[in-house]
Each structure stands twice: as structure tokens, then as C-alpha cells.
Amino acid sequence: MNRVYVCSCFGVTDKQVKDHAAAGACTPRQIASETKAGTDCGSCVRTIQGLLGRGACPRRELLDQGRTAAVLSADEPALAEAA
């Protein structure tokens, strides 16, 4: 299996980005919070954007519907209770 490094600063692969996207990450910032990719030199951010694509983003759709608590519960169950 070939590993394609997306972020050489932190050794993040395309598979890791895709796995985080499948788990709900929709933006390069969300990928960065999980992997640090894109937080050093930044040259990988466009590649990460390309991997994420412009498909549906469940979290963004929930926010657009005003369902902030549902988004928080997906991220942090304790925060959803406080909302």
C-alpha cells in the first residue's frame, strides 16, 4: 500500500485525511485540529481542500439548520449538554 504524504511537516497521509473526513471533518481547519496538518508551513492546505472536495458536510448542514447542539454532541458530548 502506497502512502501519499499530504503534510510532510507532520507526516500526515491522504488516508488519514480521508479517514477524518469520513468521521465528519469537513474543512482543513478540522483536519488540522485532529492532525496538525496545515499548521506549520501551510503548503498542504490546498491538497487537503482537494481531498475533502465540495461534497455535503453534515456538520455544516446542521449549523445551517440552527442545530448547534447536534454539532456539539458529535464533537463533545459534555458541550452539547451545556448548550
KOLZALUM-62558 format. One record per atom (N, C-alpha, C, CB): y, x, z; atom name; residue number from 1. Coordinates in Angstrom, 3 decimals. Glycine has a CB too. Example, Ala and Ser with C-alpha at 12.3 -4.5 7.8 and 13.67 -1.06 7.14 Angstrom:
<rs>
[r [-5.690, 13.190, 7.800], "N", 1] [r [-4.500, 12.300, 7.800], "CA", 1] [r [-3.300, 13.200, 7.800], "C", 1] [r [-4.473, 11.308, 9.046], "CB", 1] [r [-2.250, 12.850, 7.080], "N", 2] [r [-1.060, 13.670, 7.140], "CA", 2] [r [0.030, 12.900, 7.870], "C", 2] [r [-0.598, 14.084, 5.725], "CB", 2] 
</rs>
This chain:
<rs>
[r [-1.186, 0.846, 0.000], "N", 1] [r [0.000, 0.000, 0.000], "CA", 1] [r [1.246, 0.889, 0.000], "C", 1] [r [0.000, -0.961, 1.229], "CB", 1] [r [2.131, 0.653, -0.938], "N", 2] [r [3.356, 1.433, -1.035], "CA", 2] [r [4.424, 0.864, -0.126], "C", 2] [r [3.855, 1.474, -2.473], "CB", 2] [r [5.016, 1.731, 0.634], "N", 3] [r [6.162, 1.338, 1.448], "CA", 3] [r [7.423, 1.686, 0.675], "C", 3] [r [6.143, 2.042, 2.850], "CB", 3] [r [8.277, 0.723, 0.557], "N", 4] [r [9.564, 0.967, -0.063], "CA", 4] [r [10.597, 0.901, 1.048], "C", 4] [r [9.871, -0.066, -1.213], "CB", 4] [r [11.202, 2.038, 1.319], "N", 5] [r [12.198, 2.073, 2.387], "CA", 5] [r [13.506, 1.491, 1.879], "C", 5] [r [12.408, 3.518, 2.903], "CB", 5] [r [13.976, 0.492, 2.580], "N", 6] [r [15.248, -0.144, 2.273], "CA", 6] [r [16.358, 0.614, 2.983], "C", 6] [r [15.243, -1.640, 2.688], "CB", 6] [r [16.099, 0.964, 4.231], "N", 7] [r [17.071, 1.676, 5.059], "CA", 7] [r [16.455, 2.996, 5.494], "C", 7] [r [17.499, 0.823, 6.297], "CB", 7] [r [16.922, 4.073, 4.894], "N", 8] [r [16.367, 5.375, 5.254], "CA", 8] [r [16.927, 5.875, 6.582], "C", 8] [r [16.652, 6.392, 4.154], "CB", 8] [r [18.079, 5.371, 6.997], "N", 9] [r [18.649, 5.787, 8.288], "CA", 9] [r [17.738, 5.394, 9.454], "C", 9] [r [20.045, 5.162, 8.481], "CB", 9] [r [17.132, 4.213, 9.371], "N", 10] [r [16.298, 3.712, 10.459], "CA", 10] [r [14.846, 3.470, 10.044], "C", 10] [r [16.884, 2.435, 10.996], "CB", 10] [r [14.479, 3.865, 8.824], "N", 11] [r [13.103, 3.746, 8.377], "CA", 11] [r [12.604, 2.317, 8.243], "C", 11] [r [12.228, 4.475, 9.307], "CB", 11] [r [13.472, 1.427, 7.784], "N", 12] [r [13.121, 0.014, 7.631], "CA", 12] [r [12.615, -0.220, 6.211], "C", 12] [r [14.343, -0.906, 7.942], "CB", 12] [r [11.473, -0.874, 6.098], "N", 13] [r [10.863, -1.121, 4.788], "CA", 13] [r [11.195, -2.513, 4.271], "C", 13] [r [9.350, -0.946, 4.866], "CB", 13] [r [10.934, -2.701, 2.977], "N", 14] [r [11.137, -4.014, 2.373], "CA", 14] [r [10.222, -5.051, 3.022], "C", 14] [r [10.886, -3.953, 0.855], "CB", 14] [r [9.033, -4.643, 3.430], "N", 15] [r [8.106, -5.567, 4.091], "CA", 15] [r [8.679, -6.050, 5.421], "C", 15] [r [6.739, -4.891, 4.317], "CB", 15] [r [9.294, -5.154, 6.170], "N", 16] [r [9.902, -5.558, 7.439], "CA", 16] [r [11.021, -6.572, 7.211], "C", 16] [r [10.446, -4.330, 8.187], "CB", 16] [r [11.852, -6.325, 6.198], "N", 17] [r [12.939, -7.256, 5.888], "CA", 17] [r [12.360, -8.608, 5.494], "C", 17] [r [13.838, -6.699, 4.755], "CB", 17] [r [11.334, -8.599, 4.645], "N", 18] [r [10.719, -9.855, 4.210], "CA", 18] [r [10.049, -10.583, 5.376], "C", 18] [r [9.694, -9.587, 3.104], "CB", 18] [r [9.437, -9.836, 6.281], "N", 19] [r [8.814, -10.459, 7.456], "CA", 19] [r [9.860, -11.128, 8.349], "C", 19] [r [8.029, -9.410, 8.264], "CB", 19] [r [10.983, -10.459, 8.553], "N", 20] [r [12.059, -11.054, 9.359], "CA", 20] [r [12.669, -12.254, 8.647], "C", 20] [r [13.150, -10.010, 9.660], "CB", 20] [r [12.766, -12.184, 7.327], "N", 21] [r [13.283, -13.325, 6.563], "CA", 21] [r [12.339, -14.513, 6.690], "C", 21] [r [13.473, -12.948, 5.075], "CB", 21] [r [11.038, -14.250, 6.643], "N", 22] [r [10.061, -15.326, 6.796], "CA", 22] [r [10.125, -15.946, 8.190], "C", 22] [r [8.652, -14.803, 6.522], "CB", 22] [r [10.565, -15.148, 9.158], "N", 23] [r [10.693, -15.638, 10.533], "CA", 23] [r [12.031, -16.339, 10.768], "C", 23] [r [10.537, -14.483, 11.518], "CB", 23] [r [12.898, -16.369, 9.741], "N", 24] [r [14.132, -17.131, 9.856], "CA", 24] [r [15.419, -16.368, 9.668], "C", 24] [r [14.170, -17.754, 11.143], "CB", 24] [r [15.371, -15.057, 9.521], "N", 25] [r [16.600, -14.298, 9.293], "CA", 25] [r [17.133, -14.610, 7.901], "C", 25] [r [16.352, -12.772, 9.458], "CB", 25] [r [18.413, -14.938, 7.815], "N", 26] [r [19.000, -15.366, 6.542], "CA", 26] [r [20.075, -14.423, 6.023], "C", 26] [r [19.581, -16.740, 6.690], "CB", 26] [r [20.551, -13.527, 6.866], "N", 27] [r [21.672, -12.682, 6.488], "CA", 27] [r [21.372, -11.223, 6.824], "C", 27] [r [22.958, -13.145, 7.193], "CB", 27] [r [22.069, -10.306, 6.158], "N", 28] [r [21.914, -8.897, 6.520], "CA", 28] [r [22.255, -8.640, 7.989], "C", 28] [r [22.795, -8.030, 5.628], "CB", 28] [r [23.194, -9.370, 8.528], "N", 29] [r [23.560, -9.195, 9.944], "CA", 29] [r [22.385, -9.561, 10.849], "C", 29] [r [24.798, -10.059, 10.300], "CB", 29] [r [21.661, -10.613, 10.513], "N", 30] [r [20.498, -11.000, 11.312], "CA", 30] [r [19.387, -9.962, 11.186], "C", 30] [r [19.982, -12.382, 10.881], "CB", 30] [r [19.226, -9.401, 9.999], "N", 31] [r [18.257, -8.329, 9.815], "CA", 31] [r [18.688, -7.117, 10.645], "C", 31] [r [18.121, -7.952, 8.307], "CB", 31] [r [19.970, -6.802, 10.640], "N", 32] [r [20.485, -5.667, 11.403], "CA", 32] [r [20.244, -5.838, 12.897], "C", 32] [r [21.973, -5.486, 11.136], "CB", 32] [r [20.386, -7.059, 13.391], "N", 33] [r [20.185, -7.265, 14.824], "CA", 33] [r [18.732, -7.063, 15.226], "C", 33] [r [20.640, -8.657, 15.224], "CB", 33] [r [17.815, -7.232, 14.284], "N", 34] [r [16.389, -7.037, 14.558], "CA", 34] [r [15.931, -5.605, 14.291], "C", 34] [r [15.568, -7.996, 13.719], "CB", 34] [r [16.533, -4.943, 13.297], "N", 35] [r [16.007, -3.654, 12.842], "CA", 35] [r [17.015, -2.510, 12.857], "C", 35] [r [15.478, -3.803, 11.468], "CB", 35] [r [18.289, -2.805, 13.004], "N", 36] [r [19.403, -1.850, 12.888], "CA", 36] [r [19.711, -1.476, 11.441], "C", 36] [r [19.090, -0.591, 13.675], "CB", 36] [r [18.933, -1.970, 10.490], "N", 37] [r [19.186, -1.661, 9.080], "CA", 37] [r [20.589, -2.107, 8.690], "C", 37] [r [18.135, -2.339, 8.172], "CB", 37] [r [21.312, -1.231, 8.036], "N", 38] [r [22.658, -1.547, 7.576], "CA", 38] [r [23.748, -1.223, 8.570], "C", 38] [r [22.737, -2.973, 7.232], "CB", 38] [r [23.377, -0.706, 9.744], "N", 39] [r [24.395, -0.458, 10.768], "CA", 39] [r [24.864, 0.985, 10.826], "C", 39] [r [23.866, -0.853, 12.108], "CB", 39] [r [24.270, 1.870, 10.026], "N", 40] [r [24.709, 3.267, 10.046], "CA", 40] [r [25.574, 3.530, 8.819], "C", 40] [r [23.489, 4.243, 10.084], "CB", 40] [r [24.981, 3.939, 7.720], "N", 41] [r [25.795, 4.255, 6.538], "CA", 41] [r [26.140, 3.008, 5.721], "C", 41] [r [25.062, 5.259, 5.652], "CB", 41] [r [25.326, 1.954, 5.837], "N", 42] [r [25.617, 0.698, 5.152], "CA", 42] [r [25.183, 0.618, 3.704], "C", 42] [r [27.045, 0.446, 5.214], "CB", 42] [r [24.591, 1.678, 3.169], "N", 43] [r [24.239, 1.661, 1.753], "CA", 43] [r [23.098, 0.698, 1.430], "C", 43] [r [23.866, 3.049, 1.308], "CB", 43] [r [22.373, 0.231, 2.437], "N", 44] [r [21.234, -0.650, 2.189], "CA", 44] [r [21.591, -2.138, 2.239], "C", 44] [r [20.154, -0.364, 3.192], "CB", 44] [r [22.803, -2.459, 2.620], "N", 45] [r [23.166, -3.868, 2.826], "CA", 45] [r [22.981, -4.691, 1.550], "C", 45] [r [24.617, -3.975, 3.307], "CB", 45] [r [23.380, -4.170, 0.419], "N", 46] [r [23.216, -4.918, -0.846], "CA", 46] [r [21.743, -5.100, -1.193], "C", 46] [r [23.935, -4.191, -2.002], "CB", 46] [r [20.927, -4.113, -0.894], "N", 47] [r [19.488, -4.235, -1.142], "CA", 47] [r [18.900, -5.319, -0.241], "C", 47] [r [18.768, -2.878, -0.902], "CB", 47] [r [19.323, -5.337, 0.999], "N", 48] [r [18.858, -6.366, 1.938], "CA", 48] [r [19.296, -7.744, 1.446], "C", 48] [r [19.407, -6.099, 3.374], "CB", 48] [r [20.542, -7.862, 0.994], "N", 49] [r [21.012, -9.132, 0.435], "CA", 49] [r [20.137, -9.561, -0.727], "C", 49] [r [22.472, -9.018, -0.019], "CB", 49] [r [19.764, -8.622, -1.578], "N", 50] [r [18.909, -8.932, -2.713], "CA", 50] [r [17.530, -9.402, -2.289], "C", 50] [r [18.781, -7.730, -3.602], "CB", 50] [r [16.978, -8.784, -1.250], "N", 51] [r [15.673, -9.201, -0.746], "CA", 51] [r [15.723, -10.589, -0.123], "C", 51] [r [15.160, -8.198, 0.271], "CB", 51] [r [16.829, -10.889, 0.547], "N", 52] [r [16.975, -12.204, 1.183], "CA", 52] [r [17.205, -13.292, 0.150], "C", 52] [r [18.127, -12.190, 2.187], "CB", 52] [r [17.845, -12.938, -0.953], "N", 53] [r [18.106, -13.903, -2.004], "CA", 53] [r [19.110, -14.956, -1.596], "C", 53] [r [16.836, -14.559, -2.417], "CB", 53] [r [19.190, -15.970, -2.387], "N", 54] [r [20.141, -17.051, -2.126], "CA", 54] [r [19.414, -18.359, -1.858], "C", 54] [r [21.104, -17.217, -3.304], "CB", 54] [r [18.201, -18.247, -1.389], "N", 55] [r [17.407, -19.439, -1.114], "CA", 55] [r [17.919, -20.199, 0.098], "C", 55] [r [15.960, -19.062, -0.906], "CB", 55] [r [17.222, -21.248, 0.413], "N", 56] [r [17.596, -22.082, 1.551], "CA", 56] [r [17.504, -21.277, 2.840], "C", 56] [r [16.698, -23.333, 1.632], "CB", 56] [r [18.423, -21.541, 3.715], "N", 57] [r [18.447, -20.879, 5.014], "CA", 57] [r [18.354, -21.962, 6.076], "C", 57] [r [19.740, -20.004, 5.199], "CB", 57] [r [17.210, -22.108, 6.712], "N", 58] [r [17.054, -23.182, 7.695], "CA", 58] [r [18.112, -23.166, 8.790], "C", 58] [r [15.698, -23.096, 8.322], "CB", 58] [r [18.454, -21.989, 9.286], "N", 59] [r [19.467, -21.914, 10.352], "CA", 59] [r [20.818, -22.380, 9.849], "C", 59] [r [19.578, -20.484, 10.896], "CB", 59] [r [21.201, -21.945, 8.643], "N", 60] [r [22.492, -22.342, 8.092], "CA", 60] [r [22.536, -23.853, 7.887], "C", 60] [r [22.764, -21.612, 6.762], "CB", 60] [r [21.418, -24.419, 7.415], "N", 61] [r [21.363, -25.869, 7.214], "CA", 61] [r [21.517, -26.615, 8.538], "C", 61] [r [20.043, -26.266, 6.537], "CB", 61] [r [20.890, -26.118, 9.597], "N", 62] [r [21.028, -26.753, 10.912], "CA", 62] [r [22.469, -26.666, 11.403], "C", 62] [r [20.079, -26.095, 11.935], "CB", 62] [r [23.114, -25.513, 11.203], "N", 63] [r [24.508, -25.368, 11.620], "CA", 63] [r [25.411, -26.323, 10.841], "C", 63] [r [24.978, -23.919, 11.426], "CB", 63] [r [25.147, -26.454, 9.537], "N", 64] [r [25.943, -27.364, 8.715], "CA", 64] [r [25.808, -28.806, 9.194], "C", 64] [r [25.525, -27.258, 7.249], "CB", 64] [r [24.656, -29.133, 9.759], "N", 65] [r [24.409, -30.480, 10.278], "CA", 65] [r [24.946, -30.644, 11.697], "C", 65] [r [22.913, -30.789, 10.250], "CB", 65] [r [25.538, -29.583, 12.254], "N", 66] [r [26.065, -29.645, 13.610], "CA", 66] [r [25.000, -29.547, 14.684], "C", 66] [r [26.822, -30.904, 13.790], "CB", 66] [r [23.852, -28.995, 14.338], "N", 67] [r [22.734, -28.908, 15.284], "CA", 67] [r [22.632, -27.492, 15.857], "C", 67] [r [21.404, -29.307, 14.593], "CB", 67] [r [23.704, -27.062, 16.525], "N", 68] [r [23.762, -25.722, 17.097], "CA", 68] [r [22.642, -25.482, 18.097], "C", 68] [r [25.103, -25.498, 17.764], "CB", 68] [r [22.331, -26.478, 18.907], "N", 69] [r [21.284, -26.321, 19.920], "CA", 69] [r [19.934, -26.005, 19.278], "C", 69] [r [21.174, -27.592, 20.773], "CB", 69] [r [19.662, -26.590, 18.121], "N", 70] [r [18.396, -26.316, 17.433], "CA", 70] [r [18.344, -24.873, 16.956], "C", 70] [r [18.208, -27.270, 16.244], "CB", 70] [r [19.483, -24.342, 16.518], "N", 71] [r [19.539, -22.951, 16.075], "CA", 71] [r [19.346, -22.035, 17.273], "C", 71] [r [20.881, -22.646, 15.363], "CB", 71] [r [20.015, -22.351, 18.371], "N", 72] [r [19.874, -21.540, 19.576], "CA", 72] [r [18.448, -21.570, 20.098], "C", 72] [r [20.832, -22.022, 20.654], "CB", 72] [r [17.804, -22.709, 20.028], "N", 73] [r [16.439, -22.797, 20.540], "CA", 73] [r [15.486, -21.954, 19.707], "C", 73] [r [15.970, -24.250, 20.562], "CB", 73] [r [15.796, -21.776, 18.442], "N", 74] [r [14.960, -20.924, 17.595], "CA", 74] [r [15.139, -19.455, 17.974], "C", 74] [r [15.300, -21.138, 16.105], "CB", 74] [r [16.345, -19.119, 18.452], "N", 75] [r [16.640, -17.735, 18.817], "CA", 75] [r [16.330, -17.437, 20.273], "C", 75] [r [18.086, -17.427, 18.539], "CB", 75] [r [16.827, -18.264, 21.161], "N", 76] [r [16.718, -18.041, 22.600], "CA", 76] [r [16.541, -19.384, 23.296], "C", 76] [r [17.967, -17.293, 23.150], "CB", 76] [r [15.355, -19.714, 23.745], "N", 77] [r [15.137, -20.998, 24.419], "CA", 77] [r [16.080, -21.220, 25.604], "C", 77] [r [13.704, -21.087, 24.895], "CB", 77] [r [16.404, -20.189, 26.345], "N", 78] [r [17.272, -20.354, 27.504], "CA", 78] [r [18.697, -20.729, 27.096], "C", 78] [r [17.286, -19.076, 28.332], "CB", 78] [r [19.174, -20.196, 25.970], "N", 79] [r [20.512, -20.519, 25.499], "CA", 79] [r [20.602, -21.970, 25.037], "C", 79] [r [20.912, -19.583, 24.366], "CB", 79] [r [19.549, -22.494, 24.460], "N", 80] [r [19.549, -23.866, 23.982], "CA", 80] [r [19.705, -24.830, 25.146], "C", 80] [r [18.265, -24.166, 23.207], "CB", 80] [r [19.123, -24.510, 26.282], "N", 81] [r [19.251, -25.377, 27.442], "CA", 81] [r [20.680, -25.405, 27.948], "C", 81] [r [18.315, -24.927, 28.545], "CB", 81] [r [21.381, -24.294, 27.814], "N", 82] [r [22.759, -24.213, 28.274], "CA", 82] [r [23.721, -24.926, 27.335], "C", 82] [r [23.169, -22.770, 28.424], "CB", 82] [r [23.326, -25.132, 26.081], "N", 83] [r [24.224, -25.720, 25.077], "CA", 83] [r [24.353, -27.189, 25.191], "C", 83] [r [23.766, -25.397, 23.721], "CB", 83] 
</rs>
